Amino acid sequence: VVVVVVVVVVVLVLVEVVVVVVVVLVIVDHVVVVLVQKLFVVEVEMI
């Protein structure tokens, strides 16, 4: 019974970690895209 509880807890923690990592990656990806677009716009205006 204790082993089952430990396994469930470990699985839940892993799932939470994966979700957090995915969310962070999505946010970072979005930020990078926005920054690149802003830089591109600035470059175009400079020219």
KEVOVO-498653 format. One record per residue: residue number from 1; residue in three letters; x, y, z negated of N, C-alpha, C in turn. Coordinates in steps of 0.2 Angstrom, whole numbers, padded with zeros to 4 digits. Example, Ala and Ser with C-alpha at 12.3 -4.5 7.8 and 13.67 -1.06 7.14 Angstrom:
<pts>
<1; ala; <0066; -0028; -0039>; <0062; -0022; -0039>; <0066; -0016; -0039>>;
<2; ser; <0064; -0011; -0035>; <0068; -0005; -0036>; <0064; 0000; -0039>>;
</pts>
This chain:
<pts>
<1; val; <0004; -0006; 0000>; <0000; 0000; 0000>; <0004; 0006; 0000>>;
<2; val; <0009; 0006; -0004>; <0014; 0012; -0005>; <0018; 0013; 0002>>;
<3; val; <0020; 0008; 0005>; <0023; 0008; 0012>; <0019; 0011; 0017>>;
<4; val; <0013; 0009; 0017>; <0008; 0012; 0022>; <0007; 0020; 0021>>;
<5; val; <0007; 0022; 0015>; <0006; 0029; 0013>; <0012; 0033; 0016>>;
<6; val; <0018; 0030; 0014>; <0024; 0033; 0016>; <0025; 0033; 0024>>;
<7; val; <0023; 0028; 0027>; <0023; 0028; 0035>; <0018; 0034; 0037>>;
<8; val; <0012; 0034; 0035>; <0007; 0039; 0037>; <0010; 0046; 0036>>;
<9; val; <0013; 0047; 0030>; <0015; 0054; 0028>; <0021; 0056; 0033>>;
<10; val; <0025; 0051; 0035>; <0031; 0052; 0039>; <0028; 0054; 0046>>;
<11; val; <0023; 0050; 0049>; <0020; 0051; 0055>; <0017; 0058; 0055>>;
<12; leu; <0014; 0060; 0050>; <0010; 0066; 0050>; <0016; 0072; 0050>>;
<13; val; <0021; 0071; 0047>; <0026; 0076; 0047>; <0029; 0077; 0054>>;
<14; leu; <0031; 0071; 0057>; <0034; 0071; 0064>; <0029; 0074; 0068>>;
<15; val; <0023; 0073; 0068>; <0018; 0076; 0072>; <0018; 0084; 0071>>;
<16; glu; <0018; 0086; 0065>; <0018; 0093; 0064>; <0024; 0096; 0067>>;
<17; val; <0030; 0093; 0066>; <0036; 0096; 0069>; <0036; 0096; 0076>>;
<18; val; <0033; 0091; 0079>; <0032; 0091; 0087>; <0028; 0097; 0089>>;
<19; val; <0022; 0098; 0085>; <0018; 0103; 0087>; <0021; 0110; 0086>>;
<20; val; <0025; 0111; 0081>; <0028; 0117; 0080>; <0033; 0119; 0085>>;
<21; val; <0037; 0113; 0087>; <0042; 0114; 0092>; <0039; 0116; 0099>>;
<22; val; <0034; 0113; 0101>; <0030; 0114; 0107>; <0028; 0121; 0107>>;
<23; val; <0025; 0124; 0101>; <0022; 0130; 0101>; <0028; 0135; 0102>>;
<24; val; <0033; 0134; 0098>; <0039; 0139; 0099>; <0042; 0139; 0106>>;
<25; leu; <0042; 0133; 0109>; <0045; 0133; 0116>; <0040; 0137; 0120>>;
<26; val; <0034; 0136; 0120>; <0029; 0140; 0124>; <0029; 0147; 0123>>;
<27; ile; <0030; 0149; 0116>; <0031; 0157; 0115>; <0037; 0159; 0118>>;
<28; val; <0043; 0156; 0117>; <0049; 0158; 0120>; <0049; 0158; 0127>>;
<29; asp; <0046; 0153; 0130>; <0045; 0153; 0138>; <0041; 0160; 0140>>;
<30; his; <0036; 0161; 0136>; <0032; 0167; 0138>; <0036; 0173; 0137>>;
<31; val; <0039; 0174; 0132>; <0044; 0180; 0130>; <0049; 0181; 0136>>;
<32; val; <0052; 0175; 0138>; <0057; 0175; 0143>; <0054; 0178; 0149>>;
<33; val; <0049; 0175; 0151>; <0045; 0177; 0157>; <0044; 0185; 0157>>;
<34; val; <0041; 0187; 0152>; <0039; 0194; 0151>; <0046; 0198; 0152>>;
<35; leu; <0051; 0196; 0148>; <0057; 0200; 0148>; <0060; 0200; 0155>>;
<36; val; <0060; 0195; 0159>; <0063; 0194; 0166>; <0059; 0199; 0170>>;
<37; gln; <0052; 0199; 0169>; <0048; 0203; 0174>; <0050; 0211; 0172>>;
<38; lys; <0050; 0212; 0166>; <0052; 0219; 0164>; <0059; 0221; 0167>>;
<39; leu; <0064; 0217; 0166>; <0070; 0218; 0169>; <0070; 0219; 0177>>;
<40; phe; <0066; 0215; 0180>; <0065; 0215; 0187>; <0062; 0222; 0189>>;
<41; val; <0057; 0224; 0186>; <0054; 0230; 0187>; <0059; 0236; 0186>>;
<42; val; <0063; 0236; 0181>; <0068; 0241; 0180>; <0073; 0241; 0185>>;
<43; glu; <0075; 0235; 0188>; <0080; 0235; 0193>; <0077; 0238; 0199>>;
<44; val; <0071; 0236; 0201>; <0067; 0239; 0207>; <0067; 0246; 0206>>;
<45; glu; <0065; 0249; 0201>; <0064; 0256; 0200>; <0071; 0260; 0201>>;
<46; met; <0076; 0256; 0198>; <0083; 0259; 0199>; <0085; 0260; 0206>>;
<47; ile; <0083; 0255; 0210>; <0085; 0255; 0217>; <0080; 0260; 0221>>;
</pts>
